């Protein structure tokens, strides 16, 4: 919806903050409100107003700098940086505070780290000339076979002709 609009950082926050606030308050009310009442959470806020005001300004700063990073790079880079930050926080928690992690959590962190490293390698151009092991991917739908090769979609109506082309490319 807002893809073609070029907002500055302040304008982006001005436009998106109300919608974000509405959805966050709605989700918080539906999911957490009862527990907040039971745990007397509103008194904690009233007893420590400066802590919550400082946390609010820090959240505003995070949003501000997130928009700056997205504007300077891309939203995908912001996502990758967020993943790297989360991995750093987890590693620091394990090493500095002795937090325990399960094997499934470790597997998830490793997958995220591999994705992060793969993205960085792709951005640096390490995989620009890699040949795929399959020259053609065949799909049969509505009686038509489609062959895919080198980012150009080729339509093959005749099955025998398609298989002949595939066997020729495999013999090369």
C-alpha positions in Angstrom: 0.0 0.0 0.0 2.7 2.5 0.9 5.4 0.9 -1.3 5.7 3.7 -3.9 5.6 6.6 -1.3 9.0 8.0 -0.3 8.7 9.0 3.3 11.4 10.5 5.4 12.1 8.9 8.8 9.8 11.3 10.8 7.0 11.1 8.2 7.2 7.3 8.2 6.9 7.2 12.0 4.1 9.8 11.8 2.1 7.7 9.3 2.8 4.2 10.7 2.8 4.8 14.5 -0.9 5.2 14.9 -1.7 2.0 13.1 1.0 0.2 15.0 -0.3 1.6 18.4 -3.8 0.5 17.6 -2.8 -3.1 16.8 -0.4 -3.4 19.7 -3.0 -2.0 22.2 -5.6 -4.4 20.8 -3.4 -7.4 21.0 -2.2 -6.4 24.5 -5.8 -6.0 25.6 -6.9 -9.3 24.2 -3.9 -11.4 25.3 -2.4 -9.7 28.4 -5.0 -7.5 30.1 -6.4 -10.1 32.4 -2.9 -11.1 33.6 -1.9 -7.5 34.1 -4.9 -6.9 36.4 -4.2 -10.1 38.3 -0.5 -9.2 38.8 -1.2 -5.6 39.7 1.0 -4.4 36.7 -0.6 -1.0 36.5 0.7 -0.2 40.1 4.2 -1.1 39.0 3.9 1.4 36.2 2.6 4.1 38.6 5.4 3.4 41.1 8.2 3.6 38.5 7.1 6.3 36.0 10.6 7.4 35.0 11.7 3.8 34.1 8.7 3.5 31.8 9.2 6.9 30.3 12.9 6.1 29.6 11.9 2.8 28.1 9.3 4.5 25.9 11.9 7.0 24.5 14.3 4.1 23.9 11.6 2.3 21.9 11.0 5.5 19.9 14.8 5.6 19.3 14.9 2.0 18.1 12.0 2.7 15.7 13.7 5.9 14.5 17.0 4.1 13.8 15.3 1.1 12.3 13.7 3.4 9.7 17.1 5.0 9.1 18.7 1.6 8.4 15.8 0.6 6.1 16.1 3.9 4.2 19.8 3.5 3.8 19.8 -0.2 2.9 16.7 -2.3 2.6 14.1 -4.0 4.8 15.8 -7.3 4.2 19.0 -6.0 5.6 17.1 -4.8 8.7 15.7 -8.2 9.1 19.1 -9.8 8.8 20.6 -7.3 11.3 17.7 -8.2 13.7 18.5 -11.8 13.4 22.2 -11.2 14.1 21.3 -9.1 17.1 19.1 -11.8 18.5 21.9 -14.4 18.0 24.3 -12.0 19.8 21.8 -11.6 22.7 21.4 -15.4 23.0 25.1 -16.1 22.9 25.8 -13.3 25.5 23.0 -14.8 27.7 24.6 -18.3 27.5 28.2 -17.1 28.0 27.7 -14.3 30.6 24.7 -15.4 32.5 24.8 -19.2 32.2 21.4 -19.5 30.5 20.4 -22.9 29.3 19.2 -23.6 25.8 17.6 -26.8 24.5 18.8 -28.7 21.5 15.8 -27.6 19.4 16.6 -24.0 20.3 20.2 -24.5 19.3 19.2 -26.0 16.0 16.9 -23.0 15.3 19.8 -20.6 16.2 22.1 -22.5 13.9 19.6 -22.3 11.0 19.2 -18.6 11.5 23.0 -18.1 11.6 23.5 -20.1 8.4 20.8 -18.0 6.7 22.6 -14.8 8.0 25.9 -16.0 6.6 24.4 -17.1 3.4 22.7 -13.8 2.9 26.0 -11.9 3.5 27.8 -14.2 1.1 25.2 -13.6 -1.6 25.3 -9.9 -1.1 29.1 -9.9 -1.6 28.6 -11.8 -4.9 30.0 -15.2 -3.9 27.3 -17.1 -5.7 26.7 -15.2 -8.9 27.8 -17.8 -11.4 26.7 -21.0 -9.7 25.2 -23.6 -12.1 22.2 -25.5 -10.8 22.3 -29.3 -10.9 19.1 -29.5 -12.9 18.9 -27.9 -16.3 15.1 -28.3 -16.5 12.4 -28.5 -14.0 9.3 -30.2 -15.5 5.8 -29.4 -14.3 2.7 -31.1 -15.7 -0.5 -29.1 -15.4 -3.5 -29.1 -17.7 -1.7 -31.3 -20.2 1.2 -28.8 -20.8 4.8 -29.4 -19.7 6.9 -26.4 -18.7 10.7 -26.3 -18.9 12.7 -23.8 -17.0 16.2 -23.0 -18.0 18.4 -20.0 -17.2 15.7 -17.7 -16.0 13.7 -18.0 -19.2 10.4 -19.8 -19.1 10.0 -22.1 -22.2 6.7 -23.9 -22.9 6.8 -27.4 -24.3 3.6 -28.9 -25.6 5.0 -32.2 -26.9 6.2 -34.5 -24.1 8.6 -36.4 -26.4 10.2 -33.2 -27.7 10.6 -32.0 -24.1 12.3 -35.2 -22.9 14.6 -35.1 -26.0 15.7 -31.6 -25.1 16.3 -32.7 -21.5 18.4 -35.7 -22.5 20.4 -33.5 -24.9 21.2 -31.0 -22.2 22.1 -33.8 -19.7 24.6 -35.3 -22.2 26.5 -32.0 -22.6 
